[in-house]
Amino acid sequence: MFNMTPELTYAALTILLAVVQIFLPATGRTLQHGTKWNAGPRDAAVPPSNVVTGRLERAQANLYETLPLFLGAVLIAHVAGEDGFLTYWGATLYFWARVVYVPLYAFGVTGVRSLAFLASLAGLLMIVAALFV
């Protein structure tokens, strides 16, 4: 049986979060344009997404900007044997801040959404810092 570290568990959970963030805006687009559009070739220009779907699309893109960095940092720290206090709390902070970010963005909560992003970035930087201390 493979026993994952908490950091690797958070990496796996973040991948699941990314999958959820694929389907949230996809569902919004389907609700907006219909199942026939969803199943079709989508050759014609699509009107802009509605407000909430657009926010979910941007939240997804925002996750994708830092996801490879997070996964890379967690894997490098693990392979280097640097799992510890900073990596644990960094991965924890990154994951939960990313979870909180989605509804904050979807509901248009300004300010706090930016704090959630900065918290996730701080978590990522904590993992990277563990590689150099």
N, C-alpha and C positions, 0 to 999 in steps of 0.2 A: 504494500500500500504506500502510495506517495503522500508524504506529509509536507504540505506547503507552509511556508512561513506566512505570518500575517501580511507582510508586504506583497507577497505573490498572490495571496487571497484577495487583497484589495485590487491588485492589477487585474485579476480575473473578474472581479465584480465591476470594475470600471469598463471592461470589455462588454459585459452584459448591459451596463448603462448605455454604452455606445449603440448597442443593438436596439434598445428601447428608444433611443433618440433617432434612430433611423425610421422607426415605425410611427412615432408621434407626428412629425410633419407629413409623412406619407398618408397617414389616416386623414389628416386635415385636408390635404389636396384631394383625396378621394371623396370626402364629404362635400368639398366645394365643387368639384368637377364631375363627380359621378363615377360609378363603377365601370361604365362603358369606356370612359376616358382612361381609367386606370388600366383596364385590360387591353386597350387599343395601342396602336403604334406611336401615338403622341407626335405625329408628323406636323400638325398645325401649331402655330404659336399659342402658348398658354397664357391666359390673363394672369396678372400678378396674384400671388396668394393673398388671402385675407389677413387681417392684422395678426391674429394669434398664430396661424400657420406660418406666416413670415417670421414671427419671433422664434418659433420652434426651429425653423430652418437656420436662423442665425445662431441660436443656442447650440445646435448640432455642429455648425461650422466652427464655433468657438471651441467646443470640446476637441474637435479634430485638430486644431492648431497646437494643442498641448499634449494630446494623447500619446503620440509617438515619443515625445520627450519623457513623459512620465513612465511609459512602459520600458523605454531604454534605460532610464535611470534606475528603476527598480531591478531590472535584470542585471545591469552592471554591478550594482551594489551587492546583489545576491551572489553572483559569480565571484566577485572579489572578496566575499566573506565579510562584507561591511554592514550586514544587517545589524541593527541595534536601535537605540533610543531615537536618534534622528530619523532613520529610515522608517521606523514604525509610526511615529507621530506624523512624519511628512506624508506617508501614504494614507494614513487615516484622515488627515486634514484635507488632502487633495480629493479623495473620494467623496467625503461627505459635503465638502464645499461644492463639488460638481453636481451632486444630487440636489442640493438646495438651489443651485443656480437655475436649473430647468424651470421650476414653477415661478421663480422670481422673474425670469425673463418672459415666460409665457403670459403672466399677468401684468407685465409692464411696470414692475416695481423698480424704480430707478434708485440709484445710490446704493441701496443694500445689495442689489445685483452685482454692482462693481466691487463691493466688499467681498462678496462670495468668490468672484473671480480672483481677486487679490489673495484671498485665503488659499485658494487652490494653487496659485502660483507660489505662495510661501511654502506650501507643502512640498511642491516639486523642488524648490530650491533647498529645502531641508535635506531631501534625499541626495541631491547633488553635493551639498556641503559635507555630508557624511563620507563622501569619497575622498575628501581632501583634509579631513581633520584626523 
